[in-house]
Amino acid sequence: MAENHDVVIAGGAVIGSSTAWHLAAHPGFPGRVLVVEPDMTYQRSASALSAGSIRQQFSQPVNIAISLYGIGFLRAIGEILAVESDRPNVGLHEGGYLYLGEEAHREGFAANNAIQCEMGADIALLDAAELKRTFPWLETSDLAIGSYGVSGEGWFDGYGLMQAFRTKARSLGVEYRKGRVTGVEIASGRVTGVTLEDGSRIGCAALVNAAGASGARALSAAMGFPVPVYAKKRSVFSFSCKEALPRHPLIIDKSGVWWRPEGEGYITGYSPDDLDETDHGTDFAVDWALFEEVIWPALATRIPAFEAIRPGRAWAGHYDMNLLDHNALVGRVPGLVNGFIACGFSGHGLQQAPAMGRGLAELIAEGRYTSLDLADLSPERVLANTPLLERNVI
């Protein structure tokens, strides 16, 4: 007898598992959900290797709204995703984001802040004197303005969030299977089934492509919709500092280097302008030269106490980078009635996972978004070549 499921989700990390749980919990969806994931250890998934942060400091309203929902979800995760007496805790720390800028950045910071505050985000603009009073350990002589998340921004355990979604989904009957979706059967504009890497076939009434940096582009092509999403390597470095720096947020320096507290030390990174059509998906080698030549000099310039830091461990992971505009591609795949996609998060997947899973579940179960309208992130903009430009990219 042929195997059939109502929804097959390709990719079981944070986006796939959020979608699976939201579907299983949706009162209008009585069907069976199968999640197909090639690596059940998730050791090299972005969910496990990410810095795990959340912010409302975006310039696009849809991204602000997504993260406003996300912070509320993380605050209440113990109740929302509890399984019997097991209440997940992702260690949310609302330490804030702090963007630093020169005089040339003032107008852009102010424009973004107006949108953020209008939507309810708790973001304050600080001049150089206010920056120095608030963060006395910060070198501010070359700064004119800072944008600071007073509340609602910070960092958390991204792997823990993914596992909490997965555990809750399984408790509601979602099936997880080790494998990789490599083929898609399509007839008259509908997905009728998928084939796995081992040759097995599964019939389905809907397919969700949440295959991430390692597989979303290839699977989207099999669905008849090529997307400009490529795996881009990002190295994260840890270090320690003897001097205590109180009230330390996640800082994005004007150089592009970022860092934040992690335990008793710090983690840091930098995003290069690697917008070529190449994949780094199999490259997990740490770029130590980046730390020595770019990151450490920026750290020492911005915080004098960081001149004497002690480097620690480091790791590398991948963003599923959308080269069109660095924003997610979420929604119904053009040309398919029952094919859906959620990829190209470009480093925002963890913080956007709660809203994305909810939105996709609504789209599948009800045929439309009923809570937060995610239409601005529609993959249709790839066909139209109309990027959704986001000014606040890390």
Secondary structure, DSSP 4 states (H G I P E B T S, - for coil): ---EESEEEE--SHHHHHHHHHHHH-TT--S-EEEEES-TT-TTSHHHHS--EE----SSHHHHHHHHHHHHHHHTHHHHT-BTTB------B---EEEEE-GGGHHHHHHHHHHHHHTT--EEEEEHHHHHHH-TTS--TT--EEEEE-SS-EE--HHHHHHHHHHHHHHTT-EEEE--EEEEEEETTEEEEEEETTS-EEEES-EEE--HHHHHHHHHHHTT----EEEEEEEEEEEE-SS--SS--EEE-TTSEEEEEETTEEEEEE-----SS---TT-----HHHIIIIIHHHHHHH-GGGGG-EEEEEEEEEEEEETTTSS-EEEEPTT-SSEEEEE--TT-HHHHHHHHHHHHHHHHHHSS-SSS--GGG-THHHHHT-----S---
